[in-house]
Amino acid sequence: MDTNATTDNRFTRSHGKPKERTVAKVKNYMTDEVKEFIRKAPFVVMATSDEQGHCDASPKGGKPGYIKIVDDSRILVPDVAGNRLFQSYQNMIENPHVGLVFLIPGRDDTVRVNGRVRIVTDDELGQMEVELAVKFRDADSKLLQGILVEVQESYTHCPRAFKFAGLWDVDTIDCTKESQRRR
């Protein structure tokens, strides 16, 4: 990756360029480290936008391994029935690009994947032998469809944001019954 071509912009000119090590992490395929992280991740946030730039960020979850690594440049993200608003899917019809941030509870690092998608039907999921893999099931728990992501960028992301937020510090998280009732 040509560091100057990808990092020369008004922001880096004002605030400084990233370290060469940081730029070198960004690949157009998934490294073994990235694939292993995705296999262990039970949660991903999927970001999309339509042609006009209207955005959606949608949480997706399942048992670790529910997201399938097809090969070094493709992953399959199955969609379990949720609120059925389908904002992300509507966006992907108009703009077939997606940003994914994978999370593992308790870990301060993440994996980011950006790519181009193809929507996969329920029948195609069945042909690929993808099964529902969730920890909690209810009457609506079923696979509806999914996306096959052609990876354009993938990389591990540093833990600084998690440390700034103290995200996994259970002593500071408000887990009282009162806070649960308000939801």
N, C-alpha and C positions, 0 to 999 in steps of 0.2 A: 504494500500500500504506500503510495507516495504521500508522505506526511505533509508536505507543503500544499499539495492539491486539495487534501481533505481538511486541513486545519487552518487555512488562510482565509479568514473572514473577519468581519468587523468586531466580533466578540473576542476572538483570540488576539486581534491587534490591540484591543483595549485592555484585556484582562490577562493575557499571556497564553502561550501555546501549551497543549498537554505534553506530558512526558512521552518520550519515544516509546517507552515500555507500555504505556497506556494505549497509544495508537496501534502498536504491534499486536495487541490482544484482539483487535477487531478483525474477524475472518469472514470470508464469504461461504463458509461451511462450518459444521460443528466439530469442534475438537473433542477428544475423548473426555476431557474434563467437563465440557459443556453437556455432552450427552449423558454422562453419569449424574450430573446435577438434575437434569430434566427427569431422568428415571426416578429420582428420589423425591421430586417435588410434588406435593399434593395440591398445589394452588398456583394459579397463573392469572394475571390481569391481562386482558386482551383489549388493545386500543385500536380503534378504527376511525375513519372519517369518510364522509360522502364526498361527492364531486365539489360541493360548495364549501367543504371544510368543516361541516358540523361533525363534532366528535362524539365518541362513546367509549367508555372504559368499562369493561364487563368482567366481573370475577368469575372464574371457572375453577371447580374443584373436583377431586376424586381421590381414590387411594393412590399412593405412590405407584407410578408405572402406568397410570391410566392414559397418559399421553404417550403415543407410540413413536419410537424412533424408527423411521423407515430405512434411512441410510444417512450418510454424512451430510446430505443437503436437504433432507425432507423429514418433516414430522407430521403426525396426524393428531389433531385435537378433537376428540369426540365432544358432542354437545348434549348434556343431560338436560331434560326439561326443567325450565326455570320459570321466569315470570311471563314468558311467551310474548314479550314485546318485540323481540328480534331486531333491535336497533343495529347491533353489530352486523348481522347478516344483511340487512337492507343496505348498510354502508358498503359492505364488501361487494355487493352486486354492482354498485356504481364505481367503487374504487377498490380493486382487489389487493390492497396492501394492509398489512397488520403489524402491530408492534406487540410483543409479548414480554412480560416480566415474570419470571418464575421465582417462587418463594418456597423456602423450607422453614417451618416454624423453629425458632431458636437460633437460626443461623443468620449472621449479619451480612452475608454476601448474597448476591442474586445472579441470575443469568438473564441476559437480554437477547431476544431474537427478533429480527425484523425480516419480513419477507412478503412474498406474493402468494395469494391463496386461490384455491379452487374449492368450492363448496362440494362436500361429499354427502350423498343421500344415505338414508337409513339402510337401503338395500346394499349400497356399496360397503357400508360399515360391516354388514353381515357377511359379505363376500370376503372381506379382509379379516374376518373372525374377531372383530372388536366386540367386547362384551361390556356391559355396565359394570363399573368398578368404583363404587362409592361406599363410604362407611355408614351412612345413614340412608335408609330407604323409606319412602312413603308411597302412597297410592299413585303419585304422579312421576315416580322415579323411573325414567326410561330414556334410552338414547333416541334422539330425534334426527340428528344429522351430524356433521362435523366439518372441519376444514383440513385440507392438505396444504401445508405451508412449504413453499420452496424458499429455503433460507437464502437471504441476500446478505445478512450480517448476523453474527452471533459473537457473544463475548461474556466473560464473567465481569461482574460489576463490583466495585469496592464497597466495603461495609460502612463508609462514613455516614450516610444518611440514617442508617439504623442506629448507629452510635449517637448521632445528634438527637434522635427522637427517643432513645432508650426503649425502642419498640418491644423488645422481648423481656424487659424488666418487670416481672410480674408483681413486684412489690409496689410499683407505681401505677399499675393498671387498675382502673376502677371497675372491679368485677362484683360489686355489691348487688344484692337482689333488687334494690331500688333502681339502680341504673338499668338492669335487665327489664324491669317492669315498664320503664319509660319507652322502651323500644317497641 
